[in-house]
Amino acid sequence: MTTALNKCIRTEEEDLLRLANARWHDPHRLLGRHALDHQTICFRTFLPRATEAWLLTGVESDDRPQREPLTRHPTIPELFTWTGPLANCPLHPTVLWSESDGRTLQFVDPYSFPPTISGFDLHLFGEGRHWHAHRMLGAHPETRDGVSGVRFAVWAPAAERVSVVGDFNHWDGRVHPMAVHGSSGVWELFIPGLGNGALYKYEIRNRDTGHILLKSDPYGAFFELRPNTASSVFGQSGYTWNDEPWMHRRDPYAWKQRPMSIYEVHLGSWQRAEGGRFLTYREMAERLIPYVREQGFTHIELLPITEHPFDGSWGYQSTGFFAPTSRFGSPDDFRYFVDQAHQAGIGVLLDWVPGHFPKDSFALARFDGTALYEHEDPRKGEHRDWGTLIFNYGRSEVRNFLLSSALCWIEDFHIDGLRVDAVASMLYLDYSRQANDWVPNEYGGNENLEAIAFLRELNRTVQTRHPGVLMIAEESTAWPGVSRPPETGGLGFTMKWNMGWMHDTLAYFKLDPVHRAHHHNQLTFGMLYAYSENFVLPFSHDEVVHGKSSLRGRMPGSEWQQHAQLRLLYAYQWTYPGKKLLFMGQEFGQGMEWNEAAQLDWYVLDYPLHQGLQALVRDLNRIYRDEPALHAQEFEPEGFAWLDCDDAPRSVLSYLRRGGESEAIVILNLTPVERFGYEIPAPNTGTWRVRLNTDSEFYGGASRGSDSALAEPRPHRGFPATLRLDLPPLAAMILTPE
C-alpha cells in the first residue's frame, strides 16, 4: 500500500503544479479516480477552501455510506488524495469537505464524467456546417448515470486553460478547469449538482500572454439583468406550444401574393407599466397583440431583443445571440409572447444583427485573448462609426456561430423571419471608411467576399430548412440581386427594405406644397427600379430619431395640414407596390420623436385628429387585405400601371393596381388645393366607387371630394375610358369598380 500511495502522490508532479497554478488543459488525467492496478484506486480532488475533506466510500454501515479522510498533498495544500481498494470508491465519488466558517459541503466529482462531445460534432463545427452548434456549446442541464448536472462547452482555441466559475465555486478558476478536445479549441466539463438558474462565466487564461479573462457564454441561453453580465443556466424549455395550425401553414406560405403590413416595435418603450417599469413579455402579449390585431397589421417586427448591455443601443449591440433579453422575462416568457401572436394570426419578425458586436470586455471581444470572433486588423475588424467590432466571416466557427443563432430563433422560438440589420456594412470592405483605412479583397475590389458567401449560405440554409420563413435585408445601396437566388448571383434574401423610395418620399413630403411641382420626379422615379427587388416600404425607427422629428413633425403647415399629409402619406405607402412597415406611434401621429427611455405619447389619442389617423391606418390595413389588387402582384410589373404621372404643375398622381380579377385606382392630390372635375384615364367604363377617402370626417378630414364617378367611353392617355371627379386637398382616394 505504501508503494501504491507513493506512486499516486509522485505521479506527474509538474503537471499537478500546473493544475494548482490554473495552467492545465487536461484535468481529467489528474483529478478524479484512476486505477493504479486491478484492485487499487487513486482519487484526487482540488479544494482550495477546504480545511479537511472526506470521500464517501462504497462501504455502508447502518444504511449510511462510510467516509474516509482525504490526505492533503504535502506540497500542494489545495490538493487532496485518497488511495484504497477499488470496491470502496464509487464510479462517481462524492466528496465532503469543511470550510473555515464551519460549513460542511459535498459534491459529486466532476472528473469521473468524461467529455462527451463527439468527433463528428467537432468536425462539423470546424467546417462551419454544424447548424445547431448552440446545442453542442453553451450550458445544458442533463443527467448522466442518474446524476443530474450541467454540461458546459465553449470554443477558445488560444486558451491555455479554461474554467467554469460561479457562485458555486466562489468564482475561483482553480476549482472547475475544463478539458480541451485536441486541436478543435472546444473545452468541455460536466458539473454535477448544478441546474437551471446557476450563474456562471468562463475564466480563460491566454496561452501566449498568460492574461486571465472573465467572459460570459457566447452561446448562453439566458443572462443576468443588466448591468450584471453573468450567464444563467437555462435548460431545455418546458414550454408547451399551442401554435401548430400557424406553423403548419407557415412553410408553404405564399408570402409574395399575400398582404403583409408590419408594425415595428421597441418593446421597452411601446408602453410602460405603473412607475415606469418595463412590461414583461407576458404583459406585452396581453396588450400589444390585441392592439396589433385590432389595427389590422399582419406582423410584428421587434427591434433586437437579443441580450444587450446598453439600453441606448436599442438592442443593436448584442452580447447574447441566443438569449432573449432578461429585461422582460425568461426565454419561456418570450415563447409565450410568440405563441400568443401566432394564435391571434400575427407573425413575429426579429431584427437580427450579424454585422457587428460591441467591445464590452465581458463578451465576444478578444474572447480568448485573441481576435477570435473579429479580425485582428482594425481596418477589417472595427466599425469606426459605431465603435463596434466586425465578425470574421472567413472563419468557419464564426459563420457557424451566426448560422446557429439564426436557426435557434427560428426553430426554438418559432420566429417567422429575420430582418438582417446593416447588410450594406457587411458587403463593402470600405463601408464608411477613409481611403487608407480598408484592405481590398484578393482581386483588389471593395467587396467583402467572405461576408457575401456567408449571407448566401445563411439564406440558403434557412430557406431550405424552413421555406416559409422570411429573410429581409436592410440594405441601403444599389447592390444588385439582394432578394434574388444565390444560383443566379443574388444574395438570397426574400425581401429588401426600399431605402431609396423611403428617402425620396419623405424628402418630398417635407417640402412646402408650393414647391412640390418642381420635385414631382421624387415620387415617380422609384417605379423605374420597383421590380428589381422584392421590396418592403419602410417608415422605420431610424426615421424618427436623432433630430429627424416624428413623421408628423416633418409635415409642413398647420396641425390639421400635418395630419392630412400623414393620411396622404400612409395611403400612398399602402397602395404603392411592396410590403408595408410602420414604426410604432406613427399610426396615431406621435408628436415628439421617439425616445427609447419612455413610452409612446398615448395621451394624444384623447384628440380627434389622432383618433382619425389611427382609424385610417386600421382601414388601410383592411382594404389592403381585402383587395387583391393591392397585394396579389406587388412584385410583378403587371400589378401596377401609371394612369397619369406627368401632372407636376398640379402635383397630382394617379395609378392603377391590379391583382387577379381585381382592379383599384389610386389618386393622390399632393397640394392643399381642391380639384374640381379632374380627369384621369380609366381601364374600363362604368361606375367606380370611392372605397377610401383620406379626407373623410371619420379620419379627421372634411369629407370633400366625389363619392363615385362614371367612366365614360372616351380614350385618354392610352386607356379606353375617362373618369371625371372632384379631388379633396392633401388627400388620397382609392376607387374600385362598382
C-alpha positions in Angstrom: 0.0 0.0 0.0 2.9 2.4 0.8 4.4 1.8 -2.7 1.0 2.5 -4.3 0.5 5.6 -2.2 3.9 6.9 -3.2 3.2 6.2 -6.8 -0.1 8.2 -6.6 1.5 11.1 -4.8 4.5 11.3 -7.0 2.7 10.9 -10.4 3.3 13.9 -12.7 4.3 16.4 -10.0 5.0 19.1 -12.6 1.5 18.7 -14.1 0.0 18.9 -10.7 1.8 22.1 -10.1 0.4 23.5 -13.3 -3.0 22.3 -12.3 -2.6 24.1 -8.9 -1.5 27.2 -10.7 -4.6 27.0 -13.0 -2.5 26.4 -16.2 -3.6 22.9 -17.0 -5.6 21.8 -20.1 -6.4 18.1 -19.2 -7.8 18.0 -15.7 -9.4 14.5 -16.2 -6.0 13.0 -16.4 -5.0 14.3 -13.0 -8.3 14.6 -11.0 -11.0 12.1 -10.2 -10.5 8.3 -9.8 -7.6 6.5 -11.5 -6.8 2.8 -11.3 -3.3 2.1 -10.1 -3.7 -1.7 -10.7 -6.7 -4.1 -10.9 -7.5 -3.6 -7.2 -6.3 -0.2 -6.2 -7.8 3.3 -6.9 -6.2 6.7 -6.5 -8.6 9.6 -6.2 -7.7 13.3 -6.3 -9.7 16.4 -5.9 -8.8 20.1 -5.7 -10.4 22.0 -2.8 -8.8 25.5 -2.3 -11.1 26.4 0.6 -11.2 23.1 2.5 -9.9 22.6 6.0 -10.4 18.9 5.8 -12.2 16.5 3.3 -13.6 13.0 3.2 -14.5 10.5 0.5 -17.9 8.7 0.7 -16.9 5.1 0.0 -18.9 2.3 -1.4 -19.0 0.6 2.1 -22.2 1.1 4.1 -22.8 0.9 7.8 -26.2 1.4 9.4 -27.5 2.1 5.9 -25.2 5.1 5.5 -22.1 5.4 3.3 -18.9 5.4 5.3 -16.5 8.2 4.8 -12.7 8.0 4.7 -10.4 11.1 5.2 -8.6 12.5 2.2 -5.0 13.3 2.6 -3.7 16.8 1.9 -0.8 16.8 -0.7 2.5 17.7 1.0 3.5 20.5 -1.4 0.1 21.4 -2.9 -2.2 22.0 0.1 -5.3 22.5 -2.0 -5.0 19.0 -3.5 -6.5 16.1 -1.5 -5.8 12.4 -2.2 -7.2 9.1 -1.3 -5.9 5.7 -2.2 -7.7 2.5 -1.5 -9.5 -0.6 -2.7 -11.4 -0.3 -6.0 -14.5 -1.6 -4.3 -14.6 1.2 -1.8 -14.5 4.0 -4.5 -17.8 4.5 -6.3 -17.8 5.1 -10.1 -18.9 8.7 -9.4 -17.4 9.6 -6.0 -18.9 12.0 -3.6 -16.7 14.3 -1.6 -17.5 16.1 1.7 -15.4 19.0 3.0 -15.4 21.6 5.7 -14.6 25.2 5.2 -13.2 27.7 7.7 -16.6 29.1 8.5 -17.7 25.7 9.9 -19.9 24.7 6.9 -19.7 21.2 5.6 -20.4 20.8 1.9 -20.5 17.9 -0.6 -20.4 17.4 -4.3 -20.2 14.5 -6.8 -16.8 14.6 -8.5 -17.0 16.2 -12.0 -13.9 14.4 -13.3 -15.5 11.0 -13.1 -17.6 12.1 -16.1 -15.5 12.1 -19.3 -16.2 14.6 -22.1 -18.9 13.5 -24.4 -18.9 15.8 -27.5 -18.4 13.6 -30.5 -15.6 13.8 -33.0 -18.3 14.2 -35.7 -19.8 17.2 -34.0 -16.3 18.8 -33.7 -15.6 18.0 -37.4 -18.9 19.7 -38.5 -18.2 22.7 -36.2 -14.6 23.1 -37.6 -16.0 23.1 -41.2 -18.7 25.6 -40.3 -21.5 23.1 -41.0 -22.9 22.4 -37.5 -26.2 24.2 -37.9 -27.1 23.5 -34.2 -23.8 24.4 -32.6 -25.8 26.0 -29.8 -26.9 22.5 -28.7 -23.3 21.4 -28.5 -21.8 24.5 -27.0 -23.1 26.5 -24.1 -24.6 25.3 -20.8 -27.0 22.3 -20.9 -28.6 20.6 -17.9 -28.5 16.8 -18.3 -28.5 13.6 -16.3 -25.6 11.1 -16.5 -25.7 7.7 -14.8 -28.5 9.0 -12.6 -26.6 12.1 -11.6 -28.0 15.5 -12.7 -25.8 18.5 -13.5 -24.9 20.8 -16.3 -22.6 20.2 -19.3 -20.6 23.3 -20.2 -18.7 23.7 -23.5 -17.0 26.7 -25.1 -14.8 27.5 -28.0 -11.5 29.1 -27.0 -8.6 27.8 -29.2 -6.0 30.3 -27.9 -6.6 29.4 -24.3 -4.0 27.6 -22.1 -6.7 26.9 -19.6 -10.5 27.5 -19.3 -12.6 27.1 -16.2 -16.2 27.4 -15.3 -16.7 29.9 -12.4 -19.7 31.0 -10.5 -21.2 31.3 -7.0 -21.0 27.5 -6.7 -17.2 27.7 -6.6 -16.6 31.2 -5.2 -15.7 32.3 -8.8 -12.4 30.5 -8.3 -10.9 29.4 -11.6 -8.8 26.7 -10.0 -11.9 24.6 -8.9 -13.5 23.6 -12.2 -11.0 23.6 -15.1 -12.3 22.2 -18.4 -10.8 19.7 -20.7 -9.9 20.6 -24.3 -10.8 18.5 -27.3 -7.5 18.3 -29.0 -6.9 21.0 -31.7 -10.6 21.9 -32.0 -10.3 24.6 -29.4 -13.5 23.3 -27.8 -13.4 22.9 -24.0 -15.9 20.8 -22.0 -16.9 19.9 -18.4 -19.9 18.3 -16.7 -20.5 19.7 -13.2 -22.9 17.6 -11.1 -25.4 19.3 -8.8 -26.0 22.4 -10.9 -29.2 23.3 -12.6 -31.4 26.0 -14.0 -30.6 29.4 -12.7 -27.0 28.8 -11.8 -24.9 31.9 -12.7 -21.6 31.3 -14.4 -18.9 32.7 -16.6 -15.8 31.3 -18.2 -12.4 32.2 -16.9 -9.9 32.0 -19.7 -6.1 32.1 -19.5 -4.4 33.0 -22.8 -1.6 30.6 -23.6 0.7 33.3 -25.0 0.4 36.2 -22.6 -0.9 34.5 -19.5 -3.7 37.1 -19.2 -6.8 36.0 -17.5 -10.2 36.9 -18.9 -13.6 36.6 -17.4 -16.2 36.0 -20.1 -19.9 35.4 -20.4 -21.0 32.5 -22.5 -21.2 33.3 -26.3 -23.9 30.5 -26.6 -25.6 31.5 -23.3 -29.4 31.0 -23.4 -30.1 33.5 -20.6 -28.3 36.3 -18.8 -28.5 38.3 -15.6 -30.4 41.6 -15.8 -28.0 44.4 -16.8 -25.8 45.9 -15.5 -24.8 42.4 -14.3 -23.3 40.3 -17.0 -23.1 36.6 -15.9 -24.7 33.9 -17.9 -27.5 31.9 -16.3 -28.2 28.2 -17.0 -31.5 27.7 -18.8 -32.1 24.2 -19.8 -34.4 22.6 -22.3 -37.6 24.6 -22.4 -40.6 23.3 -20.6 -43.0 25.5 -22.6 -45.9 23.8 -24.4 -46.6 25.4 -27.8 -50.1 25.9 -29.0 -49.4 27.3 -32.4 -49.4 24.2 -34.5 -52.0 25.4 -37.0 -49.9 28.6 -37.7 -46.7 26.6 -38.0 -48.4 24.1 -40.3 -49.5 26.9 -42.6 -46.2 28.8 -42.5 -43.8 26.7 -44.6 -45.9 26.7 -47.8 -47.0 30.3 -47.2 -47.2 32.2 -50.4 -45.8 35.4 -49.0 -45.3 37.1 -52.3 -49.1 37.1 -53.1 -50.3 37.7 -49.5 -50.8 41.1 -47.8 -48.1 41.9 -45.4 -48.1 45.0 -43.2 -45.6 45.2 -40.4 -45.8 47.0 -37.1 -42.3 47.7 -35.9 -41.9 47.7 -32.1 -39.3 48.5 -29.5 -40.7 46.5 -26.5 -39.1 48.7 -23.9 -40.9 51.9 -25.0 -44.2 50.9 -26.6 -45.9 51.1 -23.3 -44.6 51.1 -19.7 -46.2 49.7 -16.5 -47.0 51.8 -13.5 -44.0 53.5 -12.1 -42.3 53.3 -15.5 -41.1 49.7 -15.2 -40.8 47.6 -18.3 -43.8 45.4 -19.3 -42.9 41.7 -19.3 -43.2 39.5 -22.4 -46.4 38.1 -20.9 -47.9 41.5 -20.2 -46.9 42.6 -23.7 -48.7 39.6 -25.1 -51.9 40.7 -23.3 -51.6 44.3 -24.5 -49.6 44.6 -27.7 -51.0 41.6 -29.6 -54.7 42.6 -29.3 -53.8 46.1 -30.4 -51.9 44.9 -33.4 -54.7 42.6 -34.4 -57.3 45.4 -34.0 -55.2 47.7 -36.1 -55.1 45.0 -38.9 -51.3 44.5 -39.1 -50.2 41.1 -40.2 -46.8 41.0 -38.5 -45.0 42.5 -35.5 -41.3 43.2 -36.1 -39.3 43.5 -32.9 -36.2 45.7 -32.6 -33.5 43.3 -31.3 -34.4 41.5 -28.1 -31.2 39.5 -28.2 -29.5 40.3 -24.9 -27.6 43.6 -24.8 -25.9 45.6 -22.0 -26.8 49.2 -23.1 -30.5 50.3 -23.3 -29.5 53.2 -25.6 -28.3 50.8 -28.3 -32.0 49.7 -28.8 -30.6 46.1 -28.9 -28.4 46.6 -31.9 -25.2 46.0 -29.9 -25.9 42.4 -28.9 -23.8 40.3 -26.5 -26.3 37.3 -26.3 -27.0 36.0 -29.7 -29.1 33.1 -28.4 -30.9 34.7 -25.5 -34.0 36.9 -25.2 -33.1 39.8 -23.0 -33.9 39.3 -19.4 -35.3 42.9 -19.2 -38.8 41.5 -20.0 -38.6 37.9 -18.5 -37.4 34.5 -19.3 -36.9 32.6 -22.6 -40.2 30.8 -21.9 -41.9 34.1 -21.3 -40.8 35.1 -24.8 -42.0 31.9 -26.2 -45.4 32.7 -24.7 -45.4 36.1 -26.5 -44.7 34.5 -29.9 -47.2 31.7 -29.2 -50.0 34.2 -28.4 -49.2 36.2 -31.5 -49.5 33.1 -33.7 -52.7 32.1 -32.1 -54.0 35.6 -33.0 -52.9 35.1 -36.6 -50.0 37.5 -36.3 -46.4 36.7 -37.5 -43.4 37.7 -35.5 -40.2 39.0 -37.1 -37.0 39.8 -35.3 -34.3 42.3 -36.0 -31.1 40.3 -36.0 -27.6 41.8 -36.1 -24.8 39.6 -37.6 -22.8 42.6 -38.9 -21.1 43.7 -35.7 -20.9 43.3 -31.9 -19.8 45.6 -29.0 -16.3 45.9 -27.5 -17.5 45.1 -24.0 -14.7 43.2 -22.2 -17.1 40.6 -20.7 -18.4 39.4 -24.1 -17.1 38.4 -27.5 -14.3 41.0 -27.9 -10.9 39.2 -27.9 -12.7 36.3 -26.3 -9.7 34.1 -25.7 -7.1 36.9 -25.6 -7.0 37.0 -29.4 -9.2 38.4 -32.2 -11.3 35.2 -32.2 -14.7 36.4 -33.5 -13.4 39.6 -35.1 -10.4 40.5 -37.3 -7.0 41.3 -35.8 -6.5 44.2 -38.3 -8.8 47.1 -37.3 -9.1 48.1 -40.9 -11.2 45.0 -41.3 -12.3 44.3 -37.8 -13.7 47.6 -36.5 -16.6 49.8 -37.3 -15.3 53.4 -37.0 -18.7 55.0 -36.9 -20.3 52.7 -34.4 -17.3 51.8 -32.2 -18.1 48.1 -32.6 -16.2 45.1 -34.0 -16.9 43.2 -37.2 -17.3 39.4 -37.4 -14.6 37.5 -39.2 -16.9 35.7 -41.8 -13.9 33.9 -43.2 -13.6 31.8 -40.1 -15.7 28.6 -40.2 -16.5 28.6 -36.4 -17.7 32.2 -36.6 -20.0 31.5 -39.5 -21.3 28.5 -37.5 -22.0 30.8 -34.5 -24.1 33.1 -36.6 -25.9 30.4 -38.6 -26.8 28.6 -35.3 -28.1 31.8 -33.9 -30.4 32.3 -36.8 -31.8 28.8 -36.7 -32.1 29.0 -32.9 -34.6 31.9 -33.2 -36.5 30.2 -36.0 -36.7 26.7 -34.6 -36.5 27.1 -30.8 -38.6 30.4 -30.6 -40.8 29.9 -33.7 -39.7 33.3 -35.2 -41.3 33.8 -38.6 -38.5 35.9 -40.1 -35.3 37.7 -39.5 -34.7 41.3 -40.6 -30.9 41.3 -41.1 -29.5 44.7 -39.9 -26.9 46.8 -41.7 -26.3 44.4 -44.7 -24.5 47.2 -46.6 -21.9 47.4 -43.9 -21.2 43.7 -44.4 -21.0 43.8 -48.1 -18.4 46.6 -48.6 -14.8 46.5 -47.2 -14.7 50.3 -47.4 -18.1 50.9 -45.9 -17.8 54.3 -44.1 -14.0 54.3 -44.2 -11.3 56.7 -45.4 -9.3 55.8 -48.5 -6.4 54.5 -46.5 -8.4 52.7 -43.9 -9.5 49.5 -45.6 -8.0 46.4 -47.1 -9.0 45.3 -50.7 -10.1 41.7 -51.3 -7.9 39.3 -53.2 -9.0 40.7 -56.5 -8.4 44.3 -55.5 -12.0 45.2 -55.0 -14.1 46.5 -52.2 -16.5 43.6 -51.9 -16.3 41.6 -48.8 -16.2 38.1 -50.4 -16.4 36.2 -47.1 -19.5 38.2 -46.0 -21.2 37.6 -49.4 -20.5 33.9 -49.1 -21.9 33.9 -45.5 -25.1 35.7 -46.5 -25.7 33.3 -49.3 -25.1 30.3 -47.1 -27.3 31.8 -44.4 -30.3 32.4 -46.7 -29.9 29.1 -48.5 -29.8 27.2 -45.2 -32.7 29.0 -43.6 -35.0 28.8 -46.7 -34.1 25.2 -47.4 -34.9 24.1 -43.9 -37.8 26.5 -43.4 -39.2 27.7 -46.8 -41.9 29.9 -45.2 -39.5 31.9 -43.1 -38.8 35.4 -44.3 -35.2 36.8 -44.6 -35.4 40.6 -45.0 -32.3 42.7 -45.7 -31.8 46.2 -44.5 -29.5 47.2 -47.4 -29.2 50.8 -48.4 -27.1 50.7 -51.6 -27.7 49.6 -55.2 -26.1 46.2 -54.7 -27.8 44.0 -57.3 -29.8 40.9 -56.6 -30.2 41.2 -52.8 -33.5 39.4 -53.0 -32.6 37.1 -55.9 -31.4 33.5 -55.5 -27.7 32.7 -55.0 -27.9 30.4 -58.0 -28.4 33.5 -60.2 -25.8 35.6 -58.5 -28.1 37.1 -55.8 -27.7 37.1 -52.0 -30.8 35.0 -51.5 -32.9 37.2 -49.2 -36.7 37.0 -49.7 -37.1 40.8 -49.4 -35.2 44.0 -49.1 -36.0 47.4 -47.5 -36.6 50.0 -50.2 -34.5 52.8 -48.7 -34.4 54.8 -51.9 -38.2 55.0 -52.0 -38.3 55.9 -48.4 -35.8 58.7 -48.6 -37.3 60.2 -51.7 -40.8 60.0 -50.4 -40.0 61.7 -47.0 -37.9 64.4 -48.7 -40.9 65.2 -51.0 -43.4 65.3 -48.2 -41.2 67.6 -46.1 -41.5 70.2 -48.8 -44.0 73.1 -48.7 -46.7 72.1 -51.2 -45.9 75.2 -53.2 -42.5 73.7 -54.2 -43.7 70.2 -54.9 -44.3 70.8 -58.6 -40.5 71.1 -59.0 -39.8 67.7 -57.3 -42.5 65.6 -58.9 -39.9 63.0 -60.0 -39.1 62.1 -56.4 -42.4 60.2 -56.3 -42.2 58.8 -59.9 -38.6 57.8 -60.1 -38.9 54.8 -57.8 -41.1 53.0 -60.3 -38.0 52.6 -62.6 -36.5 50.1 -60.1 -39.6 48.9 -58.2 -39.3 45.4 -59.5 -35.5 45.0 -59.4 -36.0 43.5 -55.9 -38.8 42.3 -53.6 -39.3 45.4 -51.7 -40.6 46.3 -48.2 -41.6 50.0 -47.9 -40.3 51.1 -44.5 -41.0 54.1 -42.3 -38.9 52.7 -39.5 -37.5 53.8 -36.2 -34.4 55.2 -37.9 -36.6 58.0 -39.4 -38.0 59.3 -36.1 -34.8 59.8 -34.0 -31.6 61.8 -33.8 -33.3 65.2 -34.5 -35.3 64.0 -37.5 -38.5 64.5 -35.6 -41.6 62.3 -35.8 -43.3 61.7 -39.2 -45.9 64.2 -38.2 -43.3 66.7 -37.3 -41.8 66.5 -40.7 -45.0 67.5 -42.4 -45.3 71.3 -43.2 -48.2 73.5 -42.4 -50.7 73.7 -39.6 -51.6 70.8 -37.3 -54.6 69.9 -39.5 -52.4 70.0 -42.6 -49.8 67.8 -40.9 -52.4 65.2 -40.2 -53.9 65.5 -43.6 -50.5 64.9 -45.2 -49.8 61.9 -42.9 -53.0 60.4 -44.0 -52.0 61.0 -47.6 -48.5 59.6 -47.0 -49.9 56.4 -45.5 -52.4 55.9 -48.3 -49.5 56.3 -50.8 -47.4 53.7 -48.9 -50.3 51.2 -48.6 -51.2 51.5 -52.3 -47.6 51.5 -53.7 -46.2 48.1 -54.7 -44.3 46.5 -51.9 -44.9 45.2 -48.4 -45.5 47.8 -45.6 -43.7 48.7 -42.4 -44.6 51.4 -39.9 -42.8 52.1 -36.7 -44.9 52.2 -33.5 -46.6 55.5 -32.6 -46.7 56.8 -36.2 -50.1 55.1 -36.7 -51.7 57.7 -34.4 -49.4 60.7 -35.1 -46.8 60.6 -32.3 -45.8 64.2 -31.9 -42.3 64.0 -30.4 -39.6 62.0 -32.0 -39.1 58.5 -30.5 -37.4 58.2 -27.1 -36.4 54.7 -26.1 -36.4 55.7 -22.4 -40.1 56.5 -22.2 -43.4 55.1 -23.5 -45.2 56.5 -26.6 -47.5 59.5 -26.3 -50.7 57.5 -25.9 -52.4 60.5 -24.3 -52.8 62.1 -27.8 -55.5 59.6 -28.6 -57.8 61.8 -26.5 -57.8 64.2 -29.5 -59.9 63.6 -32.7 -57.2 64.2 -35.2 -55.1 61.4 -33.7 -58.1 59.1 -33.4 -58.8 59.7 -37.0 -55.3 58.9 -38.1 -55.3 55.7 -36.1 -58.7 54.8 -37.7 -57.3 55.4 -41.2 -54.3 53.0 -40.6 -56.8 50.4 -39.5 -58.9 50.9 -42.6 -55.9 50.9 -44.9 -54.9 47.6 -43.5 -58.4 46.3 -44.1 -58.7 47.4 -47.7 -55.1 46.3 -48.4 -56.0 42.8 -47.0 -59.4 42.6 -48.7 -58.5 43.9 -52.2 -56.2 41.5 -54.2 -55.5 44.5 -56.5 -53.4 46.0 -53.7 -51.4 42.9 -52.7 -51.5 40.0 -55.1 -49.0 41.3 -57.6 -46.8 43.6 -55.5 -43.7 42.2 -57.0 -44.8 41.9 -60.7 -44.9 44.8 -63.2 -48.4 43.6 -64.2 -49.7 44.7 -60.9 -49.1 48.4 -61.5 -49.7 51.0 -64.2 -49.4 54.8 -64.2 -52.7 56.5 -65.2 -51.1 59.9 -65.1 -47.6 60.5 -63.7 -47.0 63.8 -65.6 -49.2 66.3 -63.8 -46.4 68.0 -62.0 -47.9 71.5 -62.2 -50.9 70.4 -60.1 -48.9 67.8 -58.1 -51.5 65.0 -58.7 -50.6 61.4 -59.3 -52.9 58.6 -60.3 -52.2 54.9 -60.9 -53.9 51.6 -61.4 -53.3 48.5 -59.2 -54.2 45.0 -60.4 -54.3 41.6 -58.8 -56.2 38.6 -60.3 -59.6 39.9 -61.3 -59.4 42.9 -59.0 -58.6 46.5 -60.0 -58.2 49.6 -58.0 -57.5 53.2 -59.0 -55.5 55.5 -56.6 -55.4 59.3 -56.9 -53.1 61.5 -54.8 -53.7 65.2 -54.6 -50.5 66.5 -53.0 -51.4 70.2 -52.6 -54.0 71.9 -50.4 -55.9 72.9 -53.5 -59.2 71.2 -54.1 -59.5 70.0 -57.7 -63.0 70.0 -59.3 -63.8 68.0 -62.3 -60.4 66.4 -62.5 -60.0 63.9 -65.3 -57.9 60.7 -65.3 -57.7 57.7 -67.5 -59.6 54.5 -66.6 -59.1 50.9 -67.7 -62.8 50.4 -68.4 -66.1 52.1 -68.4 -68.8 52.1 -65.7 -69.1 53.4 -62.2 -66.1 53.5 -59.9 -66.9 53.8 -56.2 -64.6 55.6 -53.7 -63.7 52.9 -51.3 -61.5 55.1 -49.1 -61.0 58.9 -49.0 -58.4 60.1 -46.5 -60.3 63.4 -46.2 -63.3 61.7 -44.7 -64.6 63.2 -41.5 -64.2 59.8 -39.9 -60.4 60.3 -40.2 -60.3 64.0 -39.2 -60.9 65.5 -42.7 -63.8 67.5 -44.2 -65.3 64.8 -46.4 -64.7 66.7 -49.6 -64.4 65.0 -53.0 -66.6 62.7 -55.0 -68.1 59.5 -53.6 -68.2 57.8 -57.0 -67.5 58.6 -60.7 -68.7 57.3 -64.0 -66.0 56.3 -66.5 -67.1 57.5 -69.9 -66.0 55.6 -73.1 -63.6 58.3 -74.1 -59.9 57.2 -74.7 -57.4 59.0 -72.6 -53.6 58.5 -72.4 -53.9 55.1 -74.0 -56.7 53.9 -71.8 -60.2 53.3 -73.2 -62.2 55.4 -70.7 -62.0 58.7 -68.7 -63.0 59.4 -65.1 -64.1 62.8 -64.0 -64.3 63.6 -60.3 -63.6 66.1 -57.6 -60.3 65.7 -55.6 -60.1 66.8 -51.9 -57.0 68.7 -50.9 -54.0 66.9 -49.4 -55.8 63.7 -49.8 -55.8 60.3 -51.4 -58.7 58.3 -52.9 -59.0 54.6 -53.6 -61.6 53.6 -56.1 -62.8 50.2 -57.2 -65.3 49.2 -60.0 -69.0 49.1 -58.9 
